[in-house]
């Protein structure tokens, strides 16, 4: 599930934010830790955004919902819209979010086990570069990443990938133009 979300946005997800049938997710909050104290706050750009999810992400979230429901049943509790989607073992009732630091730590441990040189923020870069190189428009990519300013931040960070897509666009347009023949008169230079 490579949505390009920030780790604090993933940690702040509650079941009310996930539309399994609509295959959408709403990013409303961000969860941060400061000196060991967790706080939920607005997103970095202070805007809610809706992101479409692919079928595999929906399948994974349905499985997470089922497992969460089973865990809560064992505690004689029910899953609610206010339950956090992801939580640590210390809060089996899903009343507190998973720690952003724990997300980074688990990702780092996994990468080391697989002998991959990466970090969690690279998933955002991967998401952005894959979408841009596939020809998805800048505004859509910026919206998925939660970049404000209509794509200015996305363009600044991922300009090389946009330039690559621009080159591809030029080649596509050029290939669709009628080909010049040898009989065509040379282009005249303007005086």
N, CA, C and O of each residue as an XYZ file, in Angstrom:
764
protein
N       0.860     -1.177      0.000
C       0.000      0.000      0.000
C       0.898      1.229      0.000
O       1.283      1.732      1.056
N       1.221      1.697     -1.176
C       2.080      2.852     -1.309
C       1.235      4.047     -1.698
O       1.021      4.318     -2.880
N       0.767      4.743     -0.710
C      -0.118      5.876     -0.954
C       0.616      7.204     -0.897
O       0.073      8.232     -1.302
N       1.842      7.190     -0.399
C       2.575      8.424     -0.234
C       2.221      9.164      1.046
O       2.571     10.333      1.205
N       1.525      8.489      1.965
C       1.159      9.128      3.231
C       2.385      9.326      4.106
O       3.350      8.566      4.023
N       2.340     10.343      4.935
C       3.354     10.539      5.967
C       3.098      9.529      7.074
O       1.960      9.103      7.275
N       4.143      9.144      7.794
C       3.975      8.109      8.820
C       3.010      8.559      9.914
O       2.247      7.737     10.421
N       3.019      9.821     10.289
C       2.091     10.326     11.301
C       0.648     10.306     10.822
O      -0.274     10.161     11.625
N       0.449     10.451      9.508
C      -0.897     10.376      8.944
C      -1.413      8.944      9.008
O      -2.588      8.720      9.296
N      -0.543      7.979      8.742
C      -0.924      6.571      8.839
C      -1.285      6.241     10.286
O      -2.291      5.581     10.544
N      -0.459      6.704     11.229
C      -0.703      6.411     12.643
C      -2.018      7.011     13.131
O      -2.668      6.431     14.000
N      -2.418      8.146     12.598
C      -3.638      8.834     13.049
C      -4.914      8.278     12.418
O      -6.012      8.701     12.780
N      -4.787      7.347     11.491
C      -5.977      6.815     10.822
C      -6.914      6.107     11.798
O      -6.495      5.293     12.621
N      -8.180      6.444     11.677
C      -9.241      5.751     12.415
C     -10.144      5.098     11.371
O     -10.107      5.455     10.193
N     -10.945      4.147     11.812
C     -11.801      3.443     10.858
C     -12.806      4.371     10.196
O     -13.280      4.069      9.100
N     -13.145      5.481     10.819
C     -14.069      6.437     10.188
C     -13.447      7.071      8.941
O     -14.161      7.586      8.080
N     -12.122      7.030      8.848
C     -11.407      7.657      7.731
C     -11.292      6.750      6.509
O     -10.837      7.181      5.449
N     -11.702      5.503      6.659
C     -11.503      4.529      5.598
C     -12.845      4.114      5.026
O     -13.711      3.620      5.748
N     -13.012      4.314      3.743
C     -14.211      3.869      3.038
C     -13.880      2.613      2.257
O     -13.458      2.686      1.103
N     -14.071      1.465      2.881
C     -13.725      0.201      2.219
C     -14.552     -0.017      0.960
O     -14.023     -0.471     -0.055
N     -15.832      0.297      1.012
C     -16.690      0.111     -0.165
C     -16.406      1.157     -1.240
O     -16.486      0.864     -2.433
N     -16.078      2.364     -0.821
C     -15.770      3.445     -1.770
C     -14.330      3.365     -2.271
O     -13.962      4.041     -3.232
N     -13.524      2.540     -1.618
C     -12.093      2.399     -1.926
C     -11.375      3.743     -1.830
O     -10.577      4.116     -2.689
N     -11.694      4.452     -0.749
C     -11.117      5.781     -0.503
C     -10.622      5.859      0.934
O     -11.071      5.125      1.814
N      -9.699      6.758      1.136
C      -9.208      7.040      2.481
C      -9.196      8.561      2.638
O      -8.819      9.288      1.718
N      -9.608      9.025      3.804
C      -9.573     10.463      4.087
C      -8.469     10.727      5.093
O      -8.431     10.123      6.165
N      -7.587     11.623      4.743
C      -6.495     12.006      5.623
C      -6.918     13.300      6.307
O      -7.018     14.350      5.673
N      -7.163     13.207      7.609
C      -7.667     14.344      8.374
C      -6.688     14.818      9.452
O      -6.652     15.999      9.798
N      -5.899     13.878      9.973
C      -5.081     14.184     11.137
C      -3.662     13.639     10.949
O      -3.375     12.869     10.032
N      -2.808     14.068     11.847
C      -1.418     13.647     11.895
C      -1.104     13.351     13.364
O      -1.533     14.086     14.253
N      -0.363     12.285     13.611
C      -0.003     11.943     14.990
C       1.495     12.135     15.145
O       2.286     11.561     14.397
N       1.879     12.946     16.123
C       3.300     13.222     16.345
C       3.685     12.883     17.781
O       2.849     12.860     18.684
N       4.951     12.626     17.958
C       5.510     12.441     19.296
C       6.506     13.548     19.535
O       7.380     13.799     18.705
N       6.377     14.211     20.668
C       7.325     15.247     21.056
C       7.741     14.979     22.493
O       6.932     15.067     23.417
N       9.008     14.652     22.666
C       9.550     14.308     23.987
C       8.745     13.189     24.637
O       8.465     13.219     25.835
N       8.382     12.206     23.826
C       7.677     11.034     24.329
C       6.178     11.199     24.521
O       5.493     10.256     24.918
N       5.670     12.380     24.246
C       4.237     12.634     24.412
C       3.579     12.687     23.038
O       3.980     13.467     22.174
N       2.557     11.839     22.847
C       1.851     11.790     21.575
C       0.729     12.805     21.505
O       0.007     13.028     22.477
N       0.593     13.415     20.338
C      -0.447     14.412     20.118
C      -1.015     14.253     18.717
O      -0.275     14.062     17.752
N      -2.322     14.333     18.617
C      -2.964     14.363     17.317
C      -3.178     15.807     16.932
O      -3.608     16.617     17.753
N      -2.881     16.135     15.692
C      -3.055     17.511     15.228
C      -3.483     17.496     13.768
O      -3.637     16.432     13.169
N      -3.674     18.677     13.200
C      -4.005     18.792     11.783
C      -2.893     18.198     10.938
O      -1.787     17.951     11.420
N      -3.204     17.974      9.670
C      -2.177     17.535      8.741
C      -1.174     18.668      8.559
O      -1.423     19.805      8.959
N      -0.063     18.349      7.962
C       1.004     19.339      7.775
C       0.509     20.582      7.039
O       0.913     21.701      7.358
N      -0.376     20.378      6.043
C      -0.893     21.509      5.270
C      -2.239     22.005      5.790
O      -2.850     22.890      5.191
N      -2.707     21.429      6.919
C      -3.965     21.827      7.562
C      -5.177     21.613      6.658
O      -6.177     22.322      6.772
N      -5.082     20.632      5.759
C      -6.189     20.347      4.860
C      -6.483     18.859      4.860
O      -5.572     18.032      4.915
N      -7.762     18.528      4.799
C      -8.178     17.138      4.637
C      -8.028     16.798      3.159
O      -8.251     17.643      2.292
N      -7.648     15.553      2.879
C      -7.602     15.103      1.492
C      -8.145     13.682      1.379
O      -8.050     12.880      2.308
N      -8.710     13.400      0.221
C      -9.246     12.064     -0.072
C      -8.343     11.419     -1.112
O      -7.969     12.037     -2.109
N      -8.000     10.151     -0.853
C      -7.109      9.428     -1.749
C      -7.775      8.110     -2.132
O      -8.264      7.374     -1.274
N      -7.786      7.828     -3.410
C      -8.301      6.547     -3.888
C      -7.284      5.458     -3.561
O      -6.075      5.685     -3.618
N      -7.790      4.271     -3.219
C      -6.933      3.134     -2.899
C      -7.101      2.046     -3.948
O      -8.184      1.862     -4.503
N      -6.027      1.337     -4.207
C      -6.083      0.225     -5.152
C      -6.705     -1.000     -4.479
O      -6.868     -1.027     -3.259
N      -7.046     -1.994     -5.264
C      -7.749     -3.164     -4.740
C      -6.912     -3.949     -3.737
O      -7.466     -4.511     -2.792
N      -5.604     -4.002     -3.912
C      -4.751     -4.715     -2.953
C      -4.743     -3.997     -1.599
O      -4.793     -4.646     -0.555
N      -4.680     -2.678     -1.613
C      -4.724     -1.911     -0.364
C      -6.049     -2.145      0.350
O      -6.083     -2.291      1.572
N      -7.135     -2.179     -0.410
C      -8.455     -2.428      0.183
C      -8.492     -3.824      0.796
O      -9.015     -4.002      1.895
N      -7.944     -4.812      0.098
C      -7.915     -6.183      0.635
C      -7.124     -6.232      1.940
O      -7.545     -6.886      2.894
N      -5.978     -5.544      1.989
C      -5.173     -5.510      3.220
C      -5.918     -4.824      4.359
O      -5.850     -5.269      5.504
N      -6.627     -3.741      4.049
C      -7.376     -3.030      5.083
C      -8.581     -3.851      5.569
O      -8.922     -3.808      6.752
N      -9.214     -4.583      4.677
C     -10.304     -5.472      5.101
C      -9.778     -6.544      6.055
O     -10.427     -6.873      7.048
N      -8.611     -7.079      5.751
C      -7.993     -8.078      6.620
C      -7.638     -7.459      7.969
O      -7.847     -8.079      9.012
N      -7.101     -6.239      7.952
C      -6.783     -5.542      9.199
C      -8.045     -5.315     10.019
O      -8.025     -5.468     11.240
N      -9.138     -4.952      9.364
C     -10.412     -4.732     10.054
C     -10.889     -6.030     10.704
O     -11.338     -6.027     11.851
N     -10.791     -7.130      9.973
C     -11.204     -8.438     10.508
C     -10.359     -8.820     11.722
O     -10.900     -9.240     12.744
N      -9.031     -8.677     11.618
C      -8.144     -9.022     12.746
C      -8.405     -8.128     13.950
O      -8.417     -8.597     15.088
N      -8.614     -6.841     13.696
C      -8.904     -5.902     14.782
C     -10.203     -6.280     15.470
O     -10.280     -6.289     16.698
N     -11.209     -6.586     14.694
C     -12.508     -6.975     15.253
C     -12.372     -8.232     16.113
O     -12.956     -8.309     17.194
N     -11.612     -9.204     15.644
C     -11.400    -10.436     16.416
C     -10.679    -10.151     17.737
O     -11.046    -10.693     18.779
N      -9.648     -9.294     17.685
C      -8.921     -8.938     18.916
C      -9.836     -8.248     19.907
O      -9.814     -8.547     21.101
N     -10.640     -7.327     19.407
C     -11.545     -6.594     20.294
C     -12.639     -7.501     20.848
O     -13.060     -7.323     21.991
N     -13.107     -8.469     20.063
C     -14.085     -9.445     20.562
C     -13.520    -10.205     21.755
O     -14.240    -10.480     22.715
N     -12.243    -10.544     21.702
C     -11.600    -11.253     22.811
C     -11.563    -10.400     24.077
O     -11.492    -10.929     25.186
N     -11.612     -9.087     23.907
C     -11.627     -8.157     25.042
C     -13.055     -7.739     25.404
O     -13.255     -6.837     26.217
N     -14.039     -8.398     24.800
C     -15.453     -8.051     24.980
C     -15.729     -6.600     24.597
O     -16.496     -5.899     25.256
N     -15.086     -6.172     23.515
C     -15.290     -4.823     22.991
C     -15.622     -4.935     21.519
O     -15.425     -5.981     20.901
N     -16.122     -3.860     20.972
C     -16.471     -3.821     19.553
C     -15.640     -2.763     18.845
O     -15.303     -1.725     19.415
N     -15.325     -3.046     17.617
C     -14.628     -2.068     16.796
C     -15.607     -0.929     16.506
O     -16.785     -1.172     16.244
N     -15.126      0.297     16.552
C     -15.966      1.459     16.259
C     -15.272      2.329     15.222
O     -14.123      2.086     14.855
N     -15.979      3.332     14.764
C     -15.376      4.289     13.831
C     -14.247      5.077     14.481
O     -13.380      5.608     13.787
N     -14.254      5.157     15.812
C     -13.218      5.901     16.533
C     -11.973      5.054     16.813
O     -10.945      5.587     17.229
N     -12.060      3.744     16.588
C     -10.904      2.867     16.814
C      -9.798      3.222     15.820
O     -10.059      3.485     14.646
N      -8.571      3.224     16.310
C      -7.435      3.451     15.418
C      -7.223      2.216     14.555
O      -7.428      1.089     15.006
N      -6.817      2.433     13.333
C      -6.581      1.332     12.409
C      -5.344      0.540     12.841
O      -5.346     -0.691     12.824
N      -4.293      1.259     13.225
C      -3.043      0.635     13.631
C      -2.706      1.045     15.056
O      -2.786      2.219     15.417
N      -2.331      0.067     15.849
C      -1.999      0.334     17.243
C      -0.941     -0.651     17.702
O      -0.735     -1.689     17.072
N      -0.285     -0.335     18.778
C       0.757     -1.213     19.300
C       0.205     -2.260     20.246
O      -0.970     -2.225     20.612
N       1.068     -3.200     20.643
C       0.633     -4.287     21.525
C       0.227     -3.773     22.905
O      -0.520     -4.443     23.618
N       0.702     -2.614     23.280
C       0.352     -2.064     24.593
C      -1.073     -1.521     24.642
O      -1.605     -1.269     25.723
N      -1.689     -1.342     23.479
C      -3.079     -0.865     23.434
C      -3.903     -1.786     22.542
O      -4.294     -1.405     21.439
N      -4.165     -3.006     23.026
C      -4.921     -3.971     22.215
C      -6.364     -3.552     21.955
O      -7.039     -4.141     21.111
N      -6.841     -2.534     22.680
C      -8.218     -2.077     22.467
C      -8.320     -1.036     21.346
O      -9.405     -0.522     21.075
N      -7.212     -0.730     20.707
C      -7.146      0.216     19.586
C      -7.619      1.618     19.973
O      -8.196      2.337     19.157
N      -7.369      1.995     21.217
C      -7.768      3.324     21.683
C      -6.658      4.356     21.521
O      -6.901      5.552     21.681
N      -5.448      3.912     21.206
C      -4.324      4.824     20.985
C      -3.614      4.431     19.703
O      -3.553      3.252     19.355
N      -3.081      5.413     19.006
C      -2.427      5.104     17.728
C      -1.047      4.481     17.911
O      -0.425      4.571     18.970
N      -0.606      3.854     16.847
C       0.741      3.295     16.791
C       1.730      4.454     16.763
O       1.429      5.508     16.204
N       2.880      4.277     17.344
C       3.897      5.324     17.407
C       4.588      5.528     16.059
O       5.018      4.556     15.438
N       4.703      6.776     15.595
C       5.439      7.033     14.353
C       6.889      6.544     14.441
O       7.441      6.068     13.449
N       7.507      6.659     15.622
C       8.879      6.181     15.776
C       8.939      4.667     15.609
O       9.889      4.138     15.031
N       7.923      3.972     16.115
C       7.874      2.514     15.980
C       7.710      2.125     14.510
O       8.279      1.125     14.070
N       6.940      2.903     13.749
C       6.776      2.637     12.319
C       8.138      2.704     11.630
O       8.504      1.809     10.868
N       8.881      3.773     11.907
C      10.208      3.928     11.299
C      11.148      2.814     11.727
O      11.901      2.281     10.912
N      11.105      2.468     12.988
C      11.976      1.426     13.523
C      11.673      0.065     12.872
O      12.590     -0.651     12.471
N      10.407     -0.278     12.773
C      10.038     -1.557     12.160
C      10.402     -1.588     10.686
O      10.833     -2.620     10.172
N      10.231     -0.467     10.004
C      10.590     -0.401      8.585
C      12.105     -0.567      8.429
O      12.572     -1.304      7.561
N      12.853      0.119      9.270
C      14.319      0.019      9.232
C      14.767     -1.422      9.489
O      15.635     -1.938      8.785
N      14.178     -2.070     10.492
C      14.520     -3.458     10.801
C      14.210     -4.383      9.625
O      15.002     -5.267      9.300
N      13.074     -4.180      9.001
C      12.701     -4.994      7.850
C      13.695     -4.789      6.698
O      14.134     -5.752      6.069
N      14.040     -3.533      6.434
C      14.977     -3.226      5.354
C      16.344     -3.864      5.622
O      16.985     -4.381      4.707
N      16.778     -3.824      6.874
C      18.060     -4.449      7.219
C      18.010     -5.960      7.014
O      18.951     -6.546      6.480
N      16.913     -6.592      7.437
C      16.765     -8.043      7.241
C      16.811     -8.411      5.761
O      17.356     -9.450      5.389
N      16.237     -7.553      4.923
C      16.197     -7.805      3.483
C      17.431     -7.266      2.765
O      17.573     -7.421      1.552
N      18.324     -6.628      3.532
C      19.555     -6.033      2.985
C      19.243     -4.990      1.908
O      19.843     -4.980      0.833
N      18.289     -4.117      2.230
C      17.905     -3.023      1.335
C      18.292     -1.710      2.012
O      17.957     -1.478      3.173
N      18.990     -0.867      1.285
C      19.396      0.435      1.814
C      18.281      1.447      1.533
O      18.205      2.015      0.443
N      17.430      1.659      2.517
C      16.289      2.556      2.348
C      15.838      3.082      3.702
O      16.327      2.648      4.745
N      14.914      4.007      3.671
C      14.274      4.528      4.883
C      12.811      4.770      4.551
O      12.430      4.794      3.380
N      12.006      4.947      5.564
C      10.551      5.015      5.360
C      10.116      6.181      4.477
O       9.154      6.053      3.720
N      10.801      7.302      4.563
C      10.408      8.452      3.752
C      10.603      8.173      2.262
O       9.989      8.828      1.419
N      11.454      7.204      1.940
C      11.669      6.848      0.536
C      10.389      6.341     -0.116
O      10.256      6.401     -1.338
N       9.435      5.836      0.688
C       8.167      5.382      0.116
C       7.381      6.539     -0.501
O       6.702      6.365     -1.513
N       7.476      7.717      0.113
C       6.814      8.897     -0.470
C       7.478      9.257     -1.796
O       6.801      9.569     -2.776
N       8.812      9.209     -1.817
C       9.537      9.514     -3.059
C       9.188      8.491     -4.141
O       8.986      8.846     -5.303
N       9.121      7.229     -3.746
C       8.769      6.175     -4.692
C       7.386      6.432     -5.280
O       7.201      6.373     -6.496
N       6.426      6.716     -4.424
C       5.067      6.978     -4.870
C       5.044      8.137     -5.865
O       4.450      8.029     -6.938
N       5.680      9.223     -5.511
C       5.670     10.413     -6.367
C       6.364     10.150     -7.697
O       5.821     10.482     -8.751
N       7.535      9.571     -7.665
C       8.283      9.370     -8.912
C       7.601      8.355     -9.821
O       7.596      8.531    -11.039
N       7.028      7.304     -9.258
C       6.315      6.325    -10.078
C       5.102      6.963    -10.749
O       4.852      6.730    -11.931
N       4.356      7.759    -10.004
C       3.176      8.400    -10.581
C       3.563      9.413    -11.658
O       2.965      9.444    -12.733
N       4.561     10.236    -11.362
C       4.985     11.236    -12.340
C       5.555     10.586    -13.601
O       5.246     11.014    -14.713
N       6.378      9.563    -13.433
C       6.964      8.926    -14.611
C       5.923      8.128    -15.404
O       6.132      7.832    -16.580
N       4.804      7.780    -14.763
C       3.708      7.099    -15.464
C       2.795      8.092    -16.170
O       1.844      7.694    -16.843
N       3.081      9.385    -16.019
C       2.301     10.398    -16.716
C       1.126     10.962    -15.931
O       0.301     11.685    -16.491
N       1.035     10.644    -14.641
C      -0.037     11.220    -13.824
C       0.266     12.714    -13.648
O       1.404     13.103    -13.385
N      -0.758     13.527    -13.795
C      -0.532     14.971    -13.748
C      -0.044     15.441    -12.370
O      -0.340     14.835    -11.341
N       0.698     16.517    -12.392
C       1.349     17.069    -11.208
C       0.358     17.399    -10.095
O       0.639     17.143     -8.924
N      -0.786     17.959    -10.443
C      -1.783     18.326     -9.434
C      -2.300     17.101     -8.678
O      -2.493     17.158     -7.463
N      -2.523     16.007     -9.384
C      -3.003     14.779     -8.753
C      -1.943     14.217     -7.819
O      -2.249     13.817     -6.696
N      -0.702     14.188     -8.278
C       0.394     13.676     -7.444
C       0.540     14.549     -6.204
O       0.680     14.028     -5.098
N       0.510     15.858     -6.373
C       0.629     16.780     -5.234
C      -0.503     16.558     -4.240
O      -0.283     16.562     -3.029
N      -1.707     16.366     -4.749
C      -2.855     16.129     -3.873
C      -2.721     14.837     -3.078
O      -3.054     14.802     -1.894
N      -2.241     13.786     -3.713
C      -2.061     12.506     -3.014
C      -1.007     12.631     -1.917
O      -1.143     12.033     -0.849
N       0.037     13.403     -2.178
C       1.118     13.566     -1.205
C       0.770     14.564     -0.100
O       1.424     14.595      0.943
N      -0.251     15.370     -0.330
C      -0.598     16.385      0.658
C       0.267     17.618      0.548
O       0.464     18.341      1.524
N       0.784     17.857     -0.649
C       1.568     19.070     -0.881
C       0.623     20.218     -1.200
O      -0.243     20.097     -2.067
N       0.790     21.318     -0.505
C      -0.020     22.500     -0.775
C       0.540     23.265     -1.961
O       1.547     22.862     -2.543
N      -0.096     24.347     -2.317
C       0.417     25.235     -3.348
C       0.212     24.745     -4.764
O       0.912     25.191     -5.672
N      -0.733     23.835     -4.980
C      -1.057     23.402     -6.333
C       0.045     22.656     -7.054
O       0.021     22.562     -8.281
N       0.999     22.129     -6.331
C       2.048     21.333     -6.961
C       3.420     21.981     -6.940
O       4.387     21.390     -7.421
N       3.524     23.195     -6.387
C       4.830     23.875     -6.372
C       5.865     23.065     -5.590
O       7.003     22.918     -6.037
N       5.481     22.543     -4.434
C       6.411     21.733     -3.631
C       6.765     20.459     -4.381
O       7.933     20.074     -4.439
N       5.781     19.817     -4.944
C       6.019     18.580     -5.687
C       6.960     18.845     -6.851
O       7.885     18.069     -7.093
N       6.731     19.928     -7.566
C       7.575     20.276     -8.705
C       9.002     20.547     -8.253
O       9.954     20.105     -8.895
N       9.152     21.269     -7.154
C      10.495     21.589     -6.652
C      11.251     20.315     -6.266
O      12.430     20.171     -6.589
N      10.575     19.393     -5.575
C      11.235     18.183     -5.083
C      11.452     17.163     -6.199
O      12.465     16.464     -6.220
N      10.495     17.081     -7.126
C      10.539     16.029     -8.137
C      10.696     16.579     -9.554
O      10.221     15.965    -10.510
N      11.354     17.724     -9.698
C      11.496     18.376    -10.998
C      12.166     17.474    -12.033
O      11.780     17.497    -13.202
N      13.145     16.692    -11.637
C      13.833     15.816    -12.588
C      12.859     14.814    -13.202
O      12.958     14.502    -14.389
N      11.927     14.310    -12.407
C      10.968     13.345    -12.924
C       9.952     14.032    -13.812
O       9.499     13.437    -14.790
N       9.583     15.243    -13.510
C       8.655     15.980    -14.355
C       9.334     16.272    -15.688
O       8.699     16.178    -16.738
N      10.630     16.629    -15.656
C      11.373     16.887    -16.885
C      11.407     15.629    -17.754
O      11.285     15.720    -18.976
N      11.570     14.468    -17.141
C      11.558     13.217    -17.884
C      10.215     12.975    -18.545
O      10.157     12.528    -19.691
N       9.138     13.265    -17.835
C       7.802     13.109    -18.404
C       7.580     14.117    -19.520
O       6.910     13.814    -20.507
N       8.142     15.322    -19.370
C       8.024     16.341    -20.401
C       8.736     15.890    -21.670
O       8.233     16.100    -22.774
N       9.904     15.271    -21.520
C      10.641     14.753    -22.675
C       9.800     13.689    -23.381
O       9.706     13.677    -24.609
N       9.193     12.802    -22.600
C       8.337     11.741    -23.158
C       7.156     12.371    -23.896
O       6.787     11.919    -24.980
N       6.564     13.410    -23.312
C       5.443     14.100    -23.953
C       5.869     14.707    -25.290
O       5.130     14.636    -26.272
N       7.052     15.298    -25.323
C       7.554     15.896    -26.566
C       7.725     14.836    -27.644
O       7.373     15.061    -28.802
N       8.262     13.686    -27.270
C       8.461     12.601    -28.235
C       7.127     12.062    -28.751
O       6.995     11.755    -29.936
N       6.149     11.948    -27.870
C       4.827     11.463    -28.293
C       4.199     12.436    -29.279
O       3.684     12.035    -30.322
N       4.249     13.730    -28.935
C       3.685     14.721    -29.849
C       4.421     14.718    -31.181
O       3.799     14.771    -32.242
N       5.734     14.656    -31.121
C       6.535     14.637    -32.351
C       6.232     13.443    -33.229
O       6.224     13.556    -34.455
N       5.982     12.301    -32.613
C       5.694     11.088    -33.390
C       4.340     11.161    -34.084
O       4.094     10.409    -35.027
N       3.474     12.033    -33.645
C       2.131     12.132    -34.228
C       2.023     13.216    -35.301
O       0.978     13.377    -35.932
N       3.086     13.935    -35.491
C       3.097     14.982    -36.518
C       3.420     14.336    -37.866
O       4.151     13.348    -37.928
N       2.870     14.902    -38.945
C       3.218     14.363    -40.272
C       4.723     14.492    -40.498
O       5.344     15.485    -40.118
N       5.285     13.475    -41.117
C       6.727     13.468    -41.375
C       7.037     14.340    -42.585
O       6.290     14.358    -43.564
N       8.131     15.051    -42.503
C       8.593     15.894    -43.599
C       9.219     15.007    -44.667
O       9.933     14.056    -44.347
N       8.961     15.305    -45.895
C       9.586     14.543    -46.978
C      10.740     15.334    -47.543
O      10.907     16.512    -47.229
N      11.528     14.698    -48.367
C      12.670     15.382    -48.987
C      12.215     16.471    -49.934
O      12.951     17.426    -50.184
N      10.981     16.335    -50.477
C      10.464     17.327    -51.430
C       9.955     18.591    -50.746
O       9.705     19.597    -51.410
N       9.800     18.547    -49.422
C       9.300     19.725    -48.703
C      10.313     20.849    -48.805
O      11.513     20.621    -48.654
N       9.842     22.062    -49.061
C      10.783     23.173    -49.149
C      11.424     23.417    -47.774
O      10.790     23.190    -46.744
N      12.676     23.880    -47.764
C      13.327     24.181    -46.486
C      12.588     25.298    -45.754
O      11.956     26.158    -46.369
N      12.682     25.264    -44.466
C      12.057     26.310    -43.665
C      12.715     27.638    -43.923
O      13.941     27.724    -43.990
N      11.914     28.681    -44.069
C      12.451     30.015    -44.295
C      12.759     30.664    -42.983
O      11.998     30.525    -42.025
N      13.837     31.357    -42.918
C      14.152     32.144    -41.719
C      13.447     33.485    -41.852
O      13.399     34.092    -42.922
N      12.909     33.915    -40.736
C      12.245     35.226    -40.716
C      13.303     36.311    -40.781
O      14.377     36.170    -40.196
N      13.003     37.412    -41.502
C      13.993     38.518    -41.593
C      14.168     39.220    -40.286
O      14.954     40.163    -40.192
